[in-house]
Amino acid sequence: MASVWKHPLSKYWTACFRDLAGKQRRITTKETDRKTAERLAEEFETAVRTKRTLRQAQVVLDRLHQEISGVAVQRKTVRAYCAEWLATKEPETAPRTQVFYRTSTAKFIAFLGERADIPLSELTKGDIVAYRNSLAKSLSARTANHDLKVVRMLFKAAERDELIDHNPAEFVNTVRQRTSSDKRPFTLAEIQAILSIADPEWQSLIRFGFYTGQRLGDLVALRWSNIDSARGEIRFVTAKTGRRMIIPLSEGLRIHIASLTLSDKTDAVIHPRAFAILEAHGNASMLSRQFGELLSQAGLRAAAPHRNTGKTRSSRRNLNALSFHSLRRTATTLLHEAGIAGAVAQALIGHDSEAIHEHYVNVGRDALQKASAVFPSI
């Protein structure tokens, strides 16, 4: 028969009972009331002797908790909580971050399958490890770790909301990088080679990327209203970090912008075809693939095979030394080679780290204009 016992140094009662094999078991009830602890001890004993499943035992304990406290226990499913968490994050994050969160949680739900409809509390560290390992088989380490980070955020929020007692994702390690990065900046000759085979809109995006060092998605989203010709500046807010950027126009970019056909509407986008693709997909991944094809045509990257390799689009991408992001590296390299102070270069390019950002909050406009003047004509 089940009984309870309390250690002299503890305020909680411990349930004492025997399992189906007759072995003595002891489990803390986390209760200070003896009668409540005794009822829990009886439920524990009944559960192990009748071989109840975890869910069956949980239903009984939830009912007991409600009888004792008068408060019903919430058991939200993984699927339901993901939807609730996404709704909570919507007003807190940038639109593209929201797209990433939705895509990442959808991957997690798809991996879980039917288990996505069980209570959050029933998922274990083993489930999270299995998910991480499945990501590592098909994605780069960096992408897999980004998706793992979202799952960690999800369960941390559930723990904070008191829906789970412990976070099963807390101590799941990240995927180790397999190879060191071989990414590099473009040479001027390589940029000229791409410009020679690109259509006018891609030529424009490449010039914007070279002269500003900004991300592809931010450049595609630029409108004519972001360009202040009178002050010779581009003003916009980055989609990834929400940072407000003010970039003086270099002479090469000023000449290029003057060659473009100005729209009658100031809120019109500068690169409409690319913007339509960005809007349709919610991110710049399709545009990045198009740029990769340009690199192949220019002889700067091996052509992607058109035959079916058996890999889906979620498969691990081949790591390439050159991409549109290399223009960001090129701009940074040129600034440093020209002797521009690190803090000024970071202010002009826009660094992701808030710690670095603190170092260049006092960078003046004159310093930025001198920095933008070092870019050669392409």
C-alpha beads as a LAMMPS data file, in Angstrom:
LAMMPS data file: protein, C-alpha beads

378 atoms
377 bonds

1 atom types
1 bond types

-500.0 500.0 xlo xhi
-500.0 500.0 ylo yhi
-500.0 500.0 zlo zhi

Masses

1 110.0

Atoms # bond

1 1 1 0.000 0.000 0.000
2 1 1 1.296 3.429 -0.885
3 1 1 2.493 5.723 1.868
4 1 1 4.259 9.047 2.259
5 1 1 7.444 10.087 4.029
6 1 1 9.100 13.442 4.599
7 1 1 12.795 14.039 5.092
8 1 1 13.502 16.208 8.143
9 1 1 15.268 18.782 5.977
10 1 1 12.613 18.915 3.232
11 1 1 9.224 20.592 3.180
12 1 1 7.865 18.171 0.570
13 1 1 6.331 14.729 1.085
14 1 1 7.779 11.746 -0.788
15 1 1 5.486 9.037 -2.209
16 1 1 6.549 5.473 -1.307
17 1 1 5.084 2.528 -3.234
18 1 1 5.958 -0.737 -4.992
19 1 1 5.873 -1.279 -8.748
20 1 1 4.555 -4.300 -10.640
21 1 1 7.771 -6.219 -9.924
22 1 1 7.518 -5.489 -6.201
23 1 1 10.423 -3.050 -6.224
24 1 1 10.230 -0.148 -3.754
25 1 1 9.875 3.250 -5.457
26 1 1 10.154 6.774 -4.070
27 1 1 9.069 9.936 -5.917
28 1 1 8.754 13.404 -4.498
29 1 1 5.216 14.765 -4.691
30 1 1 6.297 18.399 -4.507
31 1 1 3.423 18.791 -2.032
32 1 1 3.513 20.156 1.506
33 1 1 0.006 18.936 2.402
34 1 1 0.093 15.328 3.653
35 1 1 -3.398 14.315 2.466
36 1 1 -2.725 15.615 -1.020
37 1 1 0.609 13.795 -1.076
38 1 1 -1.098 10.551 -0.002
39 1 1 -3.577 10.776 -2.865
40 1 1 -0.706 11.343 -5.291
41 1 1 1.146 8.346 -3.864
42 1 1 -1.906 6.150 -4.464
43 1 1 -2.164 7.397 -8.052
44 1 1 1.539 6.716 -8.621
45 1 1 1.157 3.170 -7.360
46 1 1 -1.951 2.531 -9.460
47 1 1 -0.231 3.895 -12.553
48 1 1 2.814 1.623 -12.317
49 1 1 0.840 -1.481 -11.365
50 1 1 -1.668 -1.154 -14.194
51 1 1 1.021 -0.243 -16.753
52 1 1 -0.622 3.028 -17.612
53 1 1 0.882 4.992 -20.452
54 1 1 2.383 8.409 -19.748
55 1 1 -0.669 10.094 -21.230
56 1 1 -3.099 8.013 -19.170
57 1 1 -1.193 8.759 -15.986
58 1 1 -1.022 12.442 -16.903
59 1 1 -4.802 12.604 -17.384
60 1 1 -5.324 11.166 -13.916
61 1 1 -2.837 13.534 -12.303
62 1 1 -4.347 16.515 -14.126
63 1 1 -7.779 15.587 -12.838
64 1 1 -6.398 15.215 -9.339
65 1 1 -4.702 18.601 -9.584
66 1 1 -7.957 20.223 -10.655
67 1 1 -9.864 18.582 -7.781
68 1 1 -7.316 19.818 -5.264
69 1 1 -6.603 23.311 -6.584
70 1 1 -9.752 24.055 -8.534
71 1 1 -7.601 25.121 -11.512
72 1 1 -7.580 23.113 -14.748
73 1 1 -4.166 22.132 -16.119
74 1 1 -3.454 23.459 -19.627
75 1 1 -2.033 20.843 -22.009
76 1 1 -1.412 22.638 -25.295
77 1 1 -0.262 20.614 -28.267
78 1 1 2.962 21.420 -30.085
79 1 1 1.016 22.495 -33.171
80 1 1 -1.329 24.770 -31.223
81 1 1 1.479 26.407 -29.262
82 1 1 3.526 27.025 -32.421
83 1 1 0.580 28.967 -33.862
84 1 1 0.172 30.902 -30.618
85 1 1 3.897 31.679 -30.410
86 1 1 3.993 32.927 -34.014
87 1 1 1.061 35.243 -33.311
88 1 1 2.918 36.610 -30.277
89 1 1 6.113 37.252 -32.277
90 1 1 4.325 38.999 -35.162
91 1 1 4.239 42.536 -33.675
92 1 1 7.733 42.094 -32.233
93 1 1 9.692 41.172 -35.360
94 1 1 10.386 42.369 -38.892
95 1 1 8.264 40.871 -41.716
96 1 1 11.110 38.755 -43.098
97 1 1 11.932 37.444 -39.650
98 1 1 8.289 36.428 -39.321
99 1 1 8.574 34.512 -42.609
100 1 1 11.639 32.721 -41.284
101 1 1 9.886 31.804 -38.018
102 1 1 6.866 30.451 -39.899
103 1 1 9.047 28.423 -42.254
104 1 1 11.187 27.062 -39.430
105 1 1 8.277 26.032 -37.194
106 1 1 6.604 24.398 -40.210
107 1 1 9.735 22.253 -40.637
108 1 1 9.524 21.206 -37.003
109 1 1 5.813 20.348 -37.259
110 1 1 6.429 18.341 -40.447
111 1 1 9.242 16.411 -38.770
112 1 1 7.091 15.536 -35.757
113 1 1 4.204 14.296 -37.889
114 1 1 1.452 12.909 -35.660
115 1 1 3.468 13.805 -32.572
116 1 1 2.819 17.477 -33.346
117 1 1 -0.643 16.921 -31.845
118 1 1 0.553 15.669 -28.462
119 1 1 1.031 17.985 -25.461
120 1 1 4.234 20.031 -25.344
121 1 1 5.180 18.398 -22.061
122 1 1 5.476 14.989 -23.718
123 1 1 8.292 15.962 -26.077
124 1 1 11.733 14.951 -24.832
125 1 1 15.308 15.949 -25.459
126 1 1 15.517 12.896 -27.710
127 1 1 12.859 14.394 -29.996
128 1 1 14.823 17.630 -30.315
129 1 1 18.100 15.780 -30.932
130 1 1 16.432 13.683 -33.648
131 1 1 15.123 16.860 -35.298
132 1 1 18.548 18.490 -35.142
133 1 1 20.162 15.407 -36.689
134 1 1 17.614 15.358 -39.510
135 1 1 18.409 19.005 -40.255
136 1 1 22.142 18.311 -40.229
137 1 1 21.717 15.639 -42.914
138 1 1 20.052 17.970 -45.401
139 1 1 21.201 21.493 -44.531
140 1 1 24.404 23.383 -43.882
141 1 1 25.457 23.602 -40.243
142 1 1 24.625 27.296 -40.144
143 1 1 21.083 26.815 -41.495
144 1 1 20.454 23.816 -39.239
145 1 1 21.540 25.820 -36.206
146 1 1 19.212 28.683 -37.175
147 1 1 16.264 26.276 -37.221
148 1 1 17.393 24.727 -33.941
149 1 1 17.530 28.202 -32.408
150 1 1 13.861 28.741 -33.271
151 1 1 12.900 25.498 -31.497
152 1 1 14.890 26.626 -28.465
153 1 1 13.072 29.948 -28.461
154 1 1 9.738 28.131 -28.763
155 1 1 10.310 25.882 -25.752
156 1 1 11.888 28.631 -23.695
157 1 1 8.712 30.652 -24.193
158 1 1 6.590 27.617 -23.228
159 1 1 8.632 27.207 -20.058
160 1 1 8.219 30.899 -19.268
161 1 1 4.459 30.520 -19.811
162 1 1 4.524 27.627 -17.304
163 1 1 3.211 25.143 -19.879
164 1 1 6.165 22.808 -19.321
165 1 1 8.289 22.086 -16.251
166 1 1 11.560 21.781 -18.150
167 1 1 12.894 22.804 -21.544
168 1 1 13.831 19.699 -23.596
169 1 1 15.765 21.836 -26.095
170 1 1 17.863 23.696 -23.535
171 1 1 20.882 21.397 -23.546
172 1 1 20.761 20.205 -27.167
173 1 1 24.079 21.186 -28.730
174 1 1 24.352 22.926 -32.083
175 1 1 25.648 21.316 -35.260
176 1 1 29.381 21.624 -35.670
177 1 1 30.677 23.431 -38.738
178 1 1 32.232 20.836 -41.018
179 1 1 34.579 23.053 -42.993
180 1 1 36.057 26.478 -42.572
181 1 1 34.479 29.168 -44.698
182 1 1 36.203 29.776 -48.035
183 1 1 34.002 32.714 -48.964
184 1 1 35.893 35.653 -50.424
185 1 1 35.345 39.078 -51.999
186 1 1 35.164 39.697 -55.754
187 1 1 38.003 41.170 -57.742
188 1 1 37.125 44.161 -59.922
189 1 1 37.724 42.021 -63.028
190 1 1 35.208 39.457 -61.783
191 1 1 32.581 42.142 -61.160
192 1 1 33.125 43.510 -64.669
193 1 1 32.741 39.980 -66.066
194 1 1 29.345 39.588 -64.363
195 1 1 28.197 43.037 -65.487
196 1 1 29.055 42.136 -69.104
197 1 1 26.508 39.278 -69.196
198 1 1 23.846 40.595 -66.780
199 1 1 20.600 42.279 -67.874
200 1 1 20.068 45.984 -66.973
201 1 1 18.223 45.308 -63.693
202 1 1 20.859 42.893 -62.426
203 1 1 23.568 45.306 -63.535
204 1 1 21.890 47.934 -61.376
205 1 1 21.621 45.643 -58.347
206 1 1 25.265 44.660 -58.692
207 1 1 26.335 48.308 -58.783
208 1 1 24.205 49.121 -55.746
209 1 1 25.700 46.111 -53.943
210 1 1 29.260 47.072 -54.828
211 1 1 28.973 50.743 -53.896
212 1 1 26.987 50.277 -50.667
213 1 1 27.874 46.784 -49.407
214 1 1 24.225 46.144 -48.488
215 1 1 22.282 42.878 -48.499
216 1 1 20.428 41.780 -51.617
217 1 1 16.987 41.866 -49.983
218 1 1 17.455 45.446 -48.754
219 1 1 18.644 46.638 -52.168
220 1 1 15.732 44.994 -53.973
221 1 1 13.283 46.698 -51.586
222 1 1 14.728 50.191 -52.224
223 1 1 12.275 52.800 -53.496
224 1 1 12.975 56.142 -55.141
225 1 1 11.820 57.761 -51.903
226 1 1 14.868 56.185 -50.181
227 1 1 17.228 58.258 -52.322
228 1 1 17.834 61.863 -51.303
229 1 1 19.557 63.360 -54.345
230 1 1 19.796 66.806 -52.764
231 1 1 21.814 65.502 -49.818
232 1 1 23.452 62.741 -51.835
233 1 1 22.277 59.944 -49.511
234 1 1 20.412 56.669 -49.423
235 1 1 18.208 56.249 -46.361
236 1 1 16.485 52.998 -45.412
237 1 1 15.889 50.530 -42.575
238 1 1 17.463 47.071 -42.882
239 1 1 15.021 44.175 -42.954
240 1 1 17.260 41.812 -40.978
241 1 1 18.229 44.002 -38.025
242 1 1 15.854 46.979 -38.266
243 1 1 18.837 49.335 -38.294
244 1 1 18.364 52.789 -39.828
245 1 1 21.045 53.319 -42.479
246 1 1 22.198 56.617 -43.996
247 1 1 24.761 55.996 -46.744
248 1 1 26.404 58.850 -48.688
249 1 1 26.346 58.256 -52.450
250 1 1 29.745 57.498 -53.947
251 1 1 30.490 59.143 -57.277
252 1 1 30.089 55.867 -59.158
253 1 1 26.672 55.192 -57.625
254 1 1 25.566 58.794 -58.160
255 1 1 26.358 58.497 -61.885
256 1 1 24.579 55.134 -62.082
257 1 1 21.412 56.432 -60.373
258 1 1 21.360 59.427 -62.716
259 1 1 21.332 57.004 -65.671
260 1 1 18.218 55.192 -64.434
261 1 1 14.706 56.111 -65.532
262 1 1 13.114 57.985 -62.644
263 1 1 9.549 56.952 -61.865
264 1 1 6.785 59.525 -61.575
265 1 1 5.823 57.935 -58.245
266 1 1 8.302 58.501 -55.440
267 1 1 7.150 55.329 -53.646
268 1 1 7.885 53.171 -56.721
269 1 1 10.583 50.509 -56.309
270 1 1 13.832 50.971 -58.210
271 1 1 14.087 47.326 -59.320
272 1 1 10.469 46.244 -59.976
273 1 1 11.079 42.786 -61.483
274 1 1 13.348 41.703 -58.623
275 1 1 10.957 43.235 -56.088
276 1 1 8.062 41.175 -57.484
277 1 1 10.109 38.005 -56.939
278 1 1 11.019 39.119 -53.408
279 1 1 7.370 39.746 -52.566
280 1 1 6.218 36.443 -54.080
281 1 1 8.701 34.324 -52.116
282 1 1 8.953 36.371 -48.928
283 1 1 12.778 36.320 -49.072
284 1 1 15.676 36.760 -51.498
285 1 1 16.508 33.057 -51.930
286 1 1 15.188 32.870 -55.510
287 1 1 17.119 36.013 -56.426
288 1 1 20.257 34.535 -54.866
289 1 1 19.842 31.485 -57.114
290 1 1 19.448 33.756 -60.142
291 1 1 22.664 35.540 -59.209
292 1 1 24.336 32.140 -58.861
293 1 1 23.326 31.387 -62.466
294 1 1 24.940 34.670 -63.522
295 1 1 28.130 33.594 -61.783
296 1 1 28.025 30.308 -63.698
297 1 1 27.520 32.110 -67.004
298 1 1 30.480 34.356 -66.171
299 1 1 32.636 31.284 -65.450
300 1 1 32.969 32.104 -61.740
301 1 1 31.013 29.132 -60.401
302 1 1 30.418 25.573 -61.560
303 1 1 27.052 25.260 -63.278
304 1 1 24.372 23.596 -61.184
305 1 1 23.392 20.166 -62.599
306 1 1 19.967 20.087 -64.248
307 1 1 19.542 16.343 -63.781
308 1 1 17.613 15.012 -60.812
309 1 1 20.068 14.310 -57.991
310 1 1 17.439 12.959 -55.646
311 1 1 17.829 15.964 -53.367
312 1 1 14.987 18.259 -52.454
313 1 1 15.284 22.047 -52.138
314 1 1 15.853 21.579 -48.433
315 1 1 19.000 19.570 -49.157
316 1 1 22.327 20.913 -48.057
317 1 1 23.553 23.501 -50.497
318 1 1 27.014 23.365 -51.975
319 1 1 29.169 25.986 -50.316
320 1 1 30.374 28.499 -52.905
321 1 1 33.160 30.978 -52.452
322 1 1 31.242 33.676 -54.343
323 1 1 27.672 34.910 -53.962
324 1 1 25.870 38.252 -53.948
325 1 1 26.966 38.618 -50.323
326 1 1 30.548 38.672 -51.640
327 1 1 29.861 42.227 -52.818
328 1 1 29.473 43.116 -49.139
329 1 1 32.854 41.536 -48.491
330 1 1 34.299 43.381 -51.484
331 1 1 33.102 46.757 -50.203
332 1 1 34.478 46.049 -46.720
333 1 1 37.828 44.908 -48.130
334 1 1 38.181 48.018 -50.312
335 1 1 37.474 50.282 -47.345
336 1 1 40.095 48.588 -45.181
337 1 1 42.681 48.524 -47.995
338 1 1 42.115 52.266 -48.451
339 1 1 42.981 52.805 -44.793
340 1 1 39.464 53.719 -43.687
341 1 1 39.103 53.316 -39.916
342 1 1 37.307 50.130 -38.872
343 1 1 34.557 51.996 -37.029
344 1 1 33.831 54.134 -40.111
345 1 1 33.775 51.102 -42.411
346 1 1 31.366 49.334 -40.078
347 1 1 29.120 52.385 -39.964
348 1 1 29.008 52.619 -43.755
349 1 1 28.378 48.913 -44.345
350 1 1 26.170 48.371 -41.274
351 1 1 27.385 45.724 -38.846
352 1 1 24.995 43.199 -37.294
353 1 1 26.559 43.244 -33.833
354 1 1 25.126 45.735 -31.345
355 1 1 28.462 45.650 -29.513
356 1 1 30.242 46.824 -32.678
357 1 1 27.473 49.333 -33.342
358 1 1 28.251 51.071 -30.053
359 1 1 31.766 51.759 -31.331
360 1 1 30.606 53.797 -34.309
361 1 1 27.633 55.760 -32.996
362 1 1 29.780 58.908 -33.076
363 1 1 30.996 58.502 -36.649
364 1 1 30.424 61.786 -38.479
365 1 1 29.000 62.466 -41.927
366 1 1 32.334 63.769 -43.242
367 1 1 34.058 60.511 -42.344
368 1 1 31.337 58.509 -44.111
369 1 1 31.585 60.665 -47.232
370 1 1 35.360 60.176 -47.364
371 1 1 34.833 56.434 -46.971
372 1 1 32.279 56.263 -49.806
373 1 1 34.695 58.135 -52.069
374 1 1 37.238 55.278 -52.089
375 1 1 35.127 53.024 -54.337
376 1 1 36.564 52.800 -57.857
377 1 1 34.401 53.028 -60.943
378 1 1 33.157 49.746 -62.400

Bonds

1 1 1 2
2 1 2 3
3 1 3 4
4 1 4 5
5 1 5 6
6 1 6 7
7 1 7 8
8 1 8 9
9 1 9 10
10 1 10 11
11 1 11 12
12 1 12 13
13 1 13 14
14 1 14 15
15 1 15 16
16 1 16 17
17 1 17 18
18 1 18 19
19 1 19 20
20 1 20 21
21 1 21 22
22 1 22 23
23 1 23 24
24 1 24 25
25 1 25 26
26 1 26 27
27 1 27 28
28 1 28 29
29 1 29 30
30 1 30 31
31 1 31 32
32 1 32 33
33 1 33 34
34 1 34 35
35 1 35 36
36 1 36 37
37 1 37 38
38 1 38 39
39 1 39 40
40 1 40 41
41 1 41 42
42 1 42 43
43 1 43 44
44 1 44 45
45 1 45 46
46 1 46 47
47 1 47 48
48 1 48 49
49 1 49 50
50 1 50 51
51 1 51 52
52 1 52 53
53 1 53 54
54 1 54 55
55 1 55 56
56 1 56 57
57 1 57 58
58 1 58 59
59 1 59 60
60 1 60 61
61 1 61 62
62 1 62 63
63 1 63 64
64 1 64 65
65 1 65 66
66 1 66 67
67 1 67 68
68 1 68 69
69 1 69 70
70 1 70 71
71 1 71 72
72 1 72 73
73 1 73 74
74 1 74 75
75 1 75 76
76 1 76 77
77 1 77 78
78 1 78 79
79 1 79 80
80 1 80 81
81 1 81 82
82 1 82 83
83 1 83 84
84 1 84 85
85 1 85 86
86 1 86 87
87 1 87 88
88 1 88 89
89 1 89 90
90 1 90 91
91 1 91 92
92 1 92 93
93 1 93 94
94 1 94 95
95 1 95 96
96 1 96 97
97 1 97 98
98 1 98 99
99 1 99 100
100 1 100 101
101 1 101 102
102 1 102 103
103 1 103 104
104 1 104 105
105 1 105 106
106 1 106 107
107 1 107 108
108 1 108 109
109 1 109 110
110 1 110 111
111 1 111 112
112 1 112 113
113 1 113 114
114 1 114 115
115 1 115 116
116 1 116 117
117 1 117 118
118 1 118 119
119 1 119 120
120 1 120 121
121 1 121 122
122 1 122 123
123 1 123 124
124 1 124 125
125 1 125 126
126 1 126 127
127 1 127 128
128 1 128 129
129 1 129 130
130 1 130 131
131 1 131 132
132 1 132 133
133 1 133 134
134 1 134 135
135 1 135 136
136 1 136 137
137 1 137 138
138 1 138 139
139 1 139 140
140 1 140 141
141 1 141 142
142 1 142 143
143 1 143 144
144 1 144 145
145 1 145 146
146 1 146 147
147 1 147 148
148 1 148 149
149 1 149 150
150 1 150 151
151 1 151 152
152 1 152 153
153 1 153 154
154 1 154 155
155 1 155 156
156 1 156 157
157 1 157 158
158 1 158 159
159 1 159 160
160 1 160 161
161 1 161 162
162 1 162 163
163 1 163 164
164 1 164 165
165 1 165 166
166 1 166 167
167 1 167 168
168 1 168 169
169 1 169 170
170 1 170 171
171 1 171 172
172 1 172 173
173 1 173 174
174 1 174 175
175 1 175 176
176 1 176 177
177 1 177 178
178 1 178 179
179 1 179 180
180 1 180 181
181 1 181 182
182 1 182 183
183 1 183 184
184 1 184 185
185 1 185 186
186 1 186 187
187 1 187 188
188 1 188 189
189 1 189 190
190 1 190 191
191 1 191 192
192 1 192 193
193 1 193 194
194 1 194 195
195 1 195 196
196 1 196 197
197 1 197 198
198 1 198 199
199 1 199 200
200 1 200 201
201 1 201 202
202 1 202 203
203 1 203 204
204 1 204 205
205 1 205 206
206 1 206 207
207 1 207 208
208 1 208 209
209 1 209 210
210 1 210 211
211 1 211 212
212 1 212 213
213 1 213 214
214 1 214 215
215 1 215 216
216 1 216 217
217 1 217 218
218 1 218 219
219 1 219 220
220 1 220 221
221 1 221 222
222 1 222 223
223 1 223 224
224 1 224 225
225 1 225 226
226 1 226 227
227 1 227 228
228 1 228 229
229 1 229 230
230 1 230 231
231 1 231 232
232 1 232 233
233 1 233 234
234 1 234 235
235 1 235 236
236 1 236 237
237 1 237 238
238 1 238 239
239 1 239 240
240 1 240 241
241 1 241 242
242 1 242 243
243 1 243 244
244 1 244 245
245 1 245 246
246 1 246 247
247 1 247 248
248 1 248 249
249 1 249 250
250 1 250 251
251 1 251 252
252 1 252 253
253 1 253 254
254 1 254 255
255 1 255 256
256 1 256 257
257 1 257 258
258 1 258 259
259 1 259 260
260 1 260 261
261 1 261 262
262 1 262 263
263 1 263 264
264 1 264 265
265 1 265 266
266 1 266 267
267 1 267 268
268 1 268 269
269 1 269 270
270 1 270 271
271 1 271 272
272 1 272 273
273 1 273 274
274 1 274 275
275 1 275 276
276 1 276 277
277 1 277 278
278 1 278 279
279 1 279 280
280 1 280 281
281 1 281 282
282 1 282 283
283 1 283 284
284 1 284 285
285 1 285 286
286 1 286 287
287 1 287 288
288 1 288 289
289 1 289 290
290 1 290 291
291 1 291 292
292 1 292 293
293 1 293 294
294 1 294 295
295 1 295 296
296 1 296 297
297 1 297 298
298 1 298 299
299 1 299 300
300 1 300 301
301 1 301 302
302 1 302 303
303 1 303 304
304 1 304 305
305 1 305 306
306 1 306 307
307 1 307 308
308 1 308 309
309 1 309 310
310 1 310 311
311 1 311 312
312 1 312 313
313 1 313 314
314 1 314 315
315 1 315 316
316 1 316 317
317 1 317 318
318 1 318 319
319 1 319 320
320 1 320 321
321 1 321 322
322 1 322 323
323 1 323 324
324 1 324 325
325 1 325 326
326 1 326 327
327 1 327 328
328 1 328 329
329 1 329 330
330 1 330 331
331 1 331 332
332 1 332 333
333 1 333 334
334 1 334 335
335 1 335 336
336 1 336 337
337 1 337 338
338 1 338 339
339 1 339 340
340 1 340 341
341 1 341 342
342 1 342 343
343 1 343 344
344 1 344 345
345 1 345 346
346 1 346 347
347 1 347 348
348 1 348 349
349 1 349 350
350 1 350 351
351 1 351 352
352 1 352 353
353 1 353 354
354 1 354 355
355 1 355 356
356 1 356 357
357 1 357 358
358 1 358 359
359 1 359 360
360 1 360 361
361 1 361 362
362 1 362 363
363 1 363 364
364 1 364 365
365 1 365 366
366 1 366 367
367 1 367 368
368 1 368 369
369 1 369 370
370 1 370 371
371 1 371 372
372 1 372 373
373 1 373 374
374 1 374 375
375 1 375 376
376 1 376 377
377 1 377 378
